Amino acid sequence: MSKSAIVIGAGIVGLATARALATRGYQVTVIERSEKAVGASIRNFGMVWPIGQPEGKLYERALHAKSIWKEVLTGADCWFYEGGSLHMAYHQDELEVIEQFAEVSAYRPVKVLSAKDTLEKSPAVNPAGLLGALYSDDEMIVDPREAIAGVPRYLQSKLGVTFIWNTAISRIEYPTVYSGSKKWSADEIFVCSGQDFETLYPEVFAAAPLTKCKLQMLRLEAQPDDWKIGPALCGGLSLIHYDGFKAAASLPGLKVRYQQDYAEYLKWGIHVMASQNGLGEITVGDSHEYALTFDPFDREFINTMILDYLGTFARFKSPKVFQTWHGIYPKMKNGKTEIVLKPEEGVTIINGLGGNGMTLSFGLCDEVVGGTYQEL
């Protein structure tokens, strides 16, 4: 008989784990505390973002995750767009960074575009002072709200995964998980509950090098006349946010300049990107505040700063904001990209992917379940 597994949490990490188990013949049950996933997995850009990952294992993991995304979303009949990304340069030091990155990243599908070629790639790029841009063909956009709702349907119909919604697991005593008087048992248990895993293993959480990150985001209304921005768009501040760009030798110098010119932006962890979903809406963000407990109210001045910086590199047919929100996700404090723990025999915790959940989860969880995972 096939093995059984319980996955706690139906966010992207839980769904990726469920898929990895089901494709290996496990009888999988996913238990989610809410009626549907409403956490960080739906409160993001929907960017599958290999360019943000450094050369080597993490970049390969991102490409593997992207291939799984395409398989799953096609099966779920969900929208996705392989439009790549543009990182614009308006200062010589930004241009130097993207030129250096492209030079040492010959294995990636990247190239440096002139200002003219950049504007041909996207009608949304601000032409004023534009020197050029880095174009990467790797990046893909999904609509996280649609995708995180569609993937469970796919897993249920195609792979026989069982979902139990609106059920909070409050205790684990392997091989059994408990929700009040209800209980379920399985050969293996995976805890993929994002910021809530301290509920089940508070001592493990307290000892782990984890914090939490609050980010603020906005969404612009669907653009008129089915107007498309093309690739996802990024300003210069994103160059110092993602580890992938550390391959550029002059990046530290650019960071010094930003510390002078954009000190308030860096204080709030702001870097600005824009992606367009299948409805024509444009998601914009974001900021990064680190703590274990946050003010539940958003800071209006952060949204204003995001929109002000957005205007330096992008222009849209309609700039009207119709949604704002914040998300919270666990983040490693020691520079690691995730945490995979076994608090007791038969139980595995997968957590701490930070802002890379959409980009890496399908690849990471495939490695963990497949037995090929190695901590980096």
N, C-alpha and C positions, 0 to 999 in steps of 0.2 A: 504494500500500500504506500501511496505517496505521503511525504511528510506534510505536516500542517504548520502554519505560521500565523501569528497575530501581529498586525502593524498598528501602532497607536499613533493617530494623526493622519489626516487626509490632505495636508499641504503638499508642496512639491516633493519634499524629502520622503514623506510617507507614500505618495503615489509612485515615486521612482523605486522605492524599496519593494512595494507590492508587485510592480511589474517585473522586477528582477527575480523575485521569488516565483511568481506564477509562470514565467517563461522557463523555469527550471523544474516545473512539475509540482510545486507546492500547492496545497490547498490553503488559500490565503483569505483571511478575514481582516478588514480594515475597520477600526473603531475610532470614530471622530466625535469629539465632545459637542460640536455645534451641528446645526441642521445642514450646514454646508461649510466648506472652508472659507473663512473670512479674515484670516491673518495676513502675514507679510506676503504669502504666496499670490494673493490677488492685488496687493497694494504696491505694485512695482511697474517698471516700464514695459515689462514683457520682452526684455532684451536677452537674447542668447548671444553671449558677448565674448567670443574667443580672443579678440584682440586685447582684452584686458588681462589675459593670463600670460605669465612668462613662458619662455621657450622651455620645451621639455614635457614632463609628465602632465602638468596642469593644462597646457595648450592641447595636448592630445586628448586629455579627459574631456575638455570642452567640445572638441570636434566629435568625439564619440557620443557625448550627450546630445549634440545637435542632430546627429543621425537618428538617434532614438526618438527625439522630439518629432522629427519629420514622419517617422513610421507611425507613431502613436496618433499625432494630429491628423494625418491622412486617414487612419482607421476610424478616428472619432468624427471625421468630417468637420474639423475646425480650421479656421483661417490661420495662415501664417505667411510671412513675406520675407524672402531671402534678398533683401535690398542692400546689404552691406552697411558700411558706416563711413562718415566723413568727419575728420577732425580738422577744423579750420585753423589757419595761422594768419594773424594780423600783425605780428611783430617778428622781427628777424630771429630772435631766440626761439620762438615757437616753431618757425620754419626749420631751423637747424635741428631741433629735436625730432621732428617728423622725418626729415631727410636722413638723419642718422639711424632712426628706427628702421626705416625702409631699407637702408643699406645693409644692416646686420640681420635683417629678417627676410632674406631672400627665399626662405622656405615657406613663407606666408604669401597669400595672394594680395599683396599690398603694392601701392605705387603712389608717388607724389604727383599731384596734379597742379597745373598752373591755375591762376585765378580764373582764366577763361574756361578751362576744362571743368573746374569746380562748379561754376555757375551753370554749365551745361548738364552736370550731374544732378543738380537740385535747384529748382527755381526759388527755394526758400532761403538760400544763403544770402546774407547781407553782403553786397559787393563793396561797400565803402571801406577802403583800406585793406582789402583782401590781398594777401600775398600768394596763397595757394592752400592746399589741403592734402591730408593723407587719406586715401581711399583704401578701404579693406573690403574684400568680397566675402569674408567669413560670416558676418553677423546676420542674425535672423530676428524678426519681430513676431511675437505671438500676442494675442490679447489675453492677459492673465486671467481675467474674469471668465472668459469663454473657455479657455484651455483647462483651468483647474476644475471647472464644472464638467467639461467634456471628457477628460481623461478617465474619471471614474466610470462613466458609461461605457467607454471602450474596454476598460479592464474587466468590467462585469460581463459584458456581452461576448467579448472575444476570448478572454482568459479565465472566466469563471470566478473572478474575485468577488467575495461577499463584502458589502459595506453595511455597517451599523452606524447610523447617524444619531446625533443628539444624545450621546452617551459618554459621560466623562468617566474615564478609568481613574480610580483613586488609590488603588493598591495593587502591587504585583507580588505574588508569592509563587515563583516558578514551580510548575508550568501553568499557573492560573493567574488571570487578571480579574479584578473585581470592580464593579460599579454598583455600590450599595449591596443589595442582596443578590444581584445578578453576577454571574461569573462565566468565564470562557477559558478553555485550556488549549494549548498547542505545543508542538515540539519545540518551536522557537518563537521568541517574542522580540519585536523591534520597537524601540521607543523613538518616535520621530515627531515629537510634539512641539518643536520649536521653542519659543520662549517659555512654554509651560512645563518643561520637563522637570523642573525643581519640585513640582507637586508630587512626583512619584519617587524621586531620589534626591531629597533635599541635601543630604550630606555630600553626595557625589557632586551635585551642582555647586555647592559652596566651596568644595576643594578644587574644582576645575578652573582653569584660567579663562573664564567666560565673563563677559559683560553683556549689556544690551545696547542697541542702537536705535534711536528714534529718527526717522527721516520724514520730511515734509515734501509733498508733491502736489501738482496741479494738473488739471486737464482742460484743454481748450476745446471749444465746440467743434463739431464736424465742419470741415472746411467747405465753403460754397462751391458749387459747380464741380463737385467730385475732384477738387484740386489736390494733387499729391505732392508731398515733399521729397519723395524718393528715399534715399538712404537715411538712417538715423543720423542726427546732427549733434556735434559735440563742440564745445568751446575749449579754449586752451587750458582751463583749470582741470579738465579731465585728464590731461597729460600727466599731471602729478598725482592723480588719484589712483590710477591703475598700475599694478606692478609690472605689467607687460612693457611699459615704456621705460623702465629702468635700464633697458638695454642701450638707450641713447646716452652717450657720454656726457652731453651738455645738460642733461636734465637737472642736476643739482643747481646749476647756475640759474636755470629758469625758475626753480623753486625759490631761490633767494630773491629774485625780482618780484615774484608773486607775494612773498612775505612782506614786501614793502608796499606794493601797489594794491594788494587785495587782502590785507591783514584781517579785516572784519569778515571777509568771506571764508578764510581759512579757519578763523575762530569757530565758526558754526559749521565747518565741514562742507561748505557749499561748492559743488561743481555742477555745471549745467549741461543737460542733454535733452534731446527731444526725439520722440518716436511717434509714428502715426499708426493707428490700428485700422482694422478693416472697415470700420464705420467712418473713417476720415477724421476721427478725433485725434488730438495731439497731446500726448502725455509729456509733462515737463517736470524736471526736478534736478537735484534734490539736495537735502542738507543731512548732516550727521551729528547727532548729540549722543554722548555715551554716559550711561548711568545704569543702575539697577531699577530705579523708580523714576518716572517722568511726570512732569506737569501734563495733565491730560489735554490742555488747551494748546492749540497751534499758535505760533508767533507770526503775526501778520507781517512784521518787518522782514522775516526770512523769505516769505513768499514774494514780497516786493523786490528784495535783492535778487532772487532767482529770475524774476521776470526782467529786471533791469539788465542783468548780465546776458540773458537770452537775446535781448535786443541788439547786443553787440555783434552777434554772428548769425541771426536768423530773422526773417520777416515772413509773416503769414498773412493770408488773405483775410482771415478773421482772427484777431487776438483775444476774443472774448473767453474768459475763464468761466466754466460752469460747474466745476467740481474741485474741491480741495480736500486733502486728507493727510493722515500720517500713518506710518507703519512702524512696527517694532520687531526687530529680529535679534537673535543671539549673535555675538561676535567674539572671536578669539582675541585674547589680549597678548598672546605670546608670538604673534606673527604667523601661526599655523592657519591652514585653510579650512580645517574642520576638526571635530573631535569624534572619535569612534571608541567607545568604551564598552566593557563587559562587566557590569556591576555585580552580576552573579551568573552562574552557569545557565546557559540557555537564553540569556537576555543581552541584547545589543542596543546601545544608544548611538544614534547618528545625529549630530547636531553641529552648531557653530559655523555654518557655511557663510554667515554674514550676508553681504550683498551679492554673493555669487550663487545663490540657490537655483535660480532659473538656468544659469549657465552650466553648472557642474553637477547638479543632483543626479540626473539620469546616469551619467558616467560614473560618479562616485559610488552610488548604491549598487550598480552593476558589478563594480569591483569588490565591494564589501560582501555581497551575497555570493559572488562567484569565487571568493577566496583568493583574489589576486591583489587585494588592497594592501598598500604599504604606506605608512605615514611618511610624509615629506618633511 
